[in-house]
Amino acid sequence: MRVALFVTCLADQFFAEAGVAAVKLLRHLGVEVDFPLAQTCCGQPAYNAGYWGEARQMADHTLSVFEGAEYVVLPSGSCTTMLRAFYPELYRDTPRKFTQALALSGKTYELAEFIVRVLGVTQLGRGLEGQQIAYHHGCHALRELGIKNEPVALLKNAGAEVVDWPAATECCGFGGLFAVKLPEVSLSMADRKLSTLPETDVLTSADGGCLLHLGGRIKGRGLKMAVKPLASVLWDAVQKVQEENPHAG
């Protein structure tokens, strides 16, 4: 099996470790990984702002770059949603491009979703034992793609205690351009969400934008917890076991 990794802008600029972890994790699971160097932004900022013409230019490029891929995997629920749900919307009135967009949509997966639903893997190792982890469900992954149980199952099966967080599925307030246009509301939403967060070791999510937003407020409020992308946490689950037992399979 072979996948093309779409690393996304935020992973490239802010969470490079998530891209590296995704490659290591997939290879550990027996998957061959390609990284098309021509990839660029998926076009979601333009799409969200209503600049659909500009978004189509980005989408045209992405459709070309990933046309030959068997699967496309992203460490981001938000950008996965752009490719899977919103690309077809961009081309509703362009039959040939619509067909291309549907083809890409059908082979595009968020990382945890791909591991569980396609590879059929729910157990990565027990390297997270003793850790309390809070999982933030990004809105796109949860509401557009229906991804809820997969990341939590992988964390729990790796030994983590996933804390009972009343606001785990509540919007963090980032919302891309929303945070720029209405920063006061955006920050208030983040603070409201964090006010319900139990004491924990790590906050993780499949969305870099949410982690940047919540991580900034965590730092600003002086809270003592690590903020790590889901891909990095899942690789930790494997790597720790490997370090403790280097001769294990």
N, C-alpha and C positions, 0 to 999 in steps of 0.2 A: 504494500500500500504506500502511496506517495501523496504528500500534501504540499501545497504552496502556502507559506506563512505570510500573511498580510499583517505587518507589525503595527500599523497605525501611527499617526503623527504624534500622539501623546506618549506612546511607548517609546518611539524614536527619540523624542526630545526630553522626556522626563523620567521614563521608567524603562531604560534600556535593559535592565536586569530582567524585566518581564519577558522581553523578546528572547533573550538568551535562555531563560528558564524554560520557555515554551519549546524551544528547539531541543534542549536536553531531555525534557520530559517525553516529548514525542519519540525521539530516537530511542530512549530507554524502553518505550513500549513497542519498539520494533517498526516504527514508521519512518520512511525516508522523507526528509524535509528539504524543500527547495526554498530559496529566498530570491524572488525576482527583483533584480536591482532597479528595474524601471518603475517600480511601484511608487505611488505618491499619495496625496490626500484623497480620501474617498469622495469628498465633495459635500459632506454633511453640513459644514458651516454655511455654505452657500444655499443648500437646500432648505435649511431651517430659517434662513433670512428671507426666503422667497425668491432668490435669484436662481431659478430653475435652469435657465439657459447656461449660466456658468457652472452649475452643478452637473449638467449633462456633459459639458466638456471634460470634467474630471471623471465622470462615469464612463464616457467613451474610452478614455485612456485605460481605466481599470478593467473594463470588459476585454480590451485587447490584451493587456498584460496577463490576465488570469484565464484566458480563453481555453488554453490547453491543459489546465490543471485538473487532476482527478478530484481533489478536494481543496477547498480554501479554508484555512483555520486562522482565527484571530484571537488574541488575548484581550478582547474588548466586546462587551455586549452591545454597546452603542454603535460601533462601526459595523459589526455583524448585522445589526438591524438595518443599517443604511444599504448594505449590499443585498440583503435578503428580502426586505420588505419595501424599501423606498425606491430602489432602482427600477423595479417594474412600474411603479407609479410614474416615474420620470418619462417612461416610454410608452404609455398607454396608447398614444396616437401614432406611434411609429412601429408598425408590425415587425419588421426585421430586427430592430433593436430591442423590442419588447421580448422577442423570442430569445435573444442573447441574454437579456437581463434575467429571464426566468431560468435559463440554463445555469447561470452563475448563482442565482438564488438557491437552486436546488442542491448545490454542492458546497454551500458556505455554512460554517459552524463556528460558534464560540468555543473556546478551548475545552472547558469542562464539559460542555454539551457533547463535543466530539468524542472525548474520552469515554463518557458513559454510554451515549446513544449509538455511536458508530463502532467504537472499539469494544464496547461491552465490558469495560473495566470500571470497577467501583472500589477497588482496593489497591492503593499505591505503595503501601508500607505503613509502618507505625511510628514514623519519625516525628509526629506531632504530639506524642504522649506527654501529658503534663502541662500542655499549653491551653490557655483559655483564649478563644478566638471569637471575635464578633464579625459576622458577615453582613455587609450592606448589599441589598438587592438593588442594583441599578434599574431605573425605570424601563429603559429600552429592553434589557434582557428579560425582565420579569413580565412586563405588560405587552410587549410586541412579540417576543419569541417564546414566552411561556417557560423560561428557564428559572426554576426555583429549587427543586430538590437535588439536582445534579451536583452543584458546588458544595452544598451542605453535606451531602452523603460522602463525597470524597474527603472532606475535612474530618468528619466524624470517624470514618473508617480508617483514617490515618492516626487516630488516637486523640484528636483534639476535642476539648470540651467547647462546643459551639454554644455560646452564652445565649440565654433567653432574653432577646432584645425586643421590647414591645414595638419599637419603631424601625425594625430591620427592613421592612418593605416600604417605608415612608420615603418620599422624595427628599434628597439631601439639599435641594435648592439650587444646584449648579445649573442644570438645564442649558449648558452651552451659552448661547447669546442672552438667555434670561439673566444670567449672573452679571452680564455687562450692562444690560438695559435697566435692570431693577436690582442693583447690588444690595440695597438695604433689606429688601424682602428676601433675597437669596441668602444673605448672611443670617437673617432671623430664622429661616427655615433650617439652616445647618445647626444653629445653636439650639433650636427646639429639639431637633433629632438627637443631638449629642447629650442633651440634658436627661434623656431616658436611657443612655448607654450604661450598663453595669460595668464595674471595674473589670478590666480585661488586659491581656498581654498584647494582643495584636488586633488591629482592625484591618480587614481585607475586603476586596471587591474585585469584580471583573471589569470595572470601568475606571480608567485613569482619570477622567474628568472629575468623577465623584471623589476619588482618593485625593486629588489635588485640593479640592474644595474642603472636604472634611479634615484633611491633614493640616491645612492652613488654620482652621478654627481650633483644632486640637492643640496646635503649637501656641496659638494666640491665647488660649484659655489655660495653658500650662498643664494640660493633662499628660499623664505619663503612660503612653502606650505607643507601640510601633505601628506604623502604617505601611502595609506591603501589598503589592499586587497579588491577586490570586495565583497567577502562574508561578510566582516566586515562592509562595507558601507551599504550593503543591510539590514543587521541586524539592523544597526543604524536607518534605515528608519522605521522599525517596533518598535524598543525599545523606541524611543523618543515619539512616539504616545502613547505607553502603559504607559510610565512614566507620561505623561500629563493627561491621562484619564485611570487610572488603572482599571475602571469597564467596559471598552470597551471589546467587544468580542475578 
